[in-house]
Amino acid sequence: LKVTTSMTLFLEDTTQWGKFLAGTAVHLEVKLTSGEVIPGGLIPFSLDLDFPVMNYTAAVLNIENGILKVHLTGVAVFDTSSSKTMSAALVNSRATAY
């Protein structure tokens, strides 16, 4: 299973850029949360994507008005400690798994 990513991030500092330059594998988690809550409850709709080990393959750094904007691409690799390449958790109004 090959999982590739492409993302544009606005960063507070150059930590992720430094990891790309050093070839350091990273743990990447992306959580998307809706402003709407699931009917009948207080929990919002959400999607959580977890990549235990991600290797950046390319990065373009732009500095616009003092803000660091980085476009990163990467490949998730199998993590032997968690036995997964990635996981996804969807929180919605369905009571059964897909």
C-alpha positions in Angstrom: 0.0 0.0 0.0 1.5 3.3 -1.1 0.0 6.4 0.5 1.1 9.8 -0.9 0.2 13.2 0.4 0.3 16.7 -0.9 -0.5 19.7 1.4 0.1 23.4 1.8 0.8 24.5 5.4 1.1 27.8 7.1 3.8 27.5 9.7 4.7 29.4 12.9 8.4 28.5 12.5 10.8 26.5 10.3 10.7 23.2 12.3 8.9 21.2 9.5 11.1 22.8 6.8 14.1 21.7 8.8 12.8 18.2 9.0 12.4 18.1 5.3 16.0 19.4 4.7 17.3 16.8 7.2 15.3 13.9 5.7 13.7 13.3 9.1 10.6 11.1 9.2 7.6 12.7 10.9 4.3 11.7 12.5 1.5 13.5 10.7 -2.0 13.8 11.9 -4.7 15.8 10.1 -8.0 16.4 11.9 -10.9 18.1 10.1 -13.7 19.2 12.4 -17.1 20.6 11.2 -18.8 23.5 12.8 -22.0 21.4 12.8 -22.7 18.9 15.6 -24.2 15.5 15.1 -28.0 15.8 15.5 -29.1 14.7 19.0 -25.6 15.3 20.6 -22.8 17.7 21.2 -20.1 16.0 19.2 -19.1 17.6 15.9 -18.7 15.8 12.6 -15.0 15.0 12.1 -12.4 13.1 10.1 -9.0 12.2 11.6 -6.2 11.0 9.3 -3.2 9.6 11.1 0.2 8.8 9.4 2.6 7.3 12.0 5.6 7.6 9.7 5.7 10.2 6.9 8.8 11.0 4.7 8.7 14.3 2.9 9.6 14.0 -0.7 9.5 17.6 -1.9 8.9 21.0 -0.3 8.7 24.5 -1.6 9.0 27.3 0.9 7.5 30.7 0.4 7.6 33.6 2.8 4.7 36.0 2.3 4.4 39.1 4.5 6.5 37.3 7.2 4.3 34.1 7.1 5.9 30.8 6.2 3.9 28.9 3.6 5.2 25.5 2.7 3.9 23.1 0.0 4.9 19.6 1.0 4.6 16.2 -0.6 5.3 13.0 1.1 5.0 9.2 1.3 3.6 7.4 4.3 5.6 4.2 5.2 4.6 1.2 7.2 5.2 1.7 10.9 6.3 -1.5 12.6 5.4 -0.3 16.1 1.7 0.5 15.2 1.5 -2.1 12.4 -0.1 0.4 10.0 0.7 2.9 7.2 -2.2 5.1 8.1 -5.5 5.1 9.9 -8.7 7.1 9.4 -11.5 7.8 11.9 -14.8 9.3 10.8 -17.2 10.6 13.3 -20.7 11.0 11.9 -24.3 10.2 12.6 -24.1 6.6 11.4 -24.1 3.9 14.1 -22.3 1.3 12.0 -18.8 1.1 10.5 -18.3 1.4 6.8 
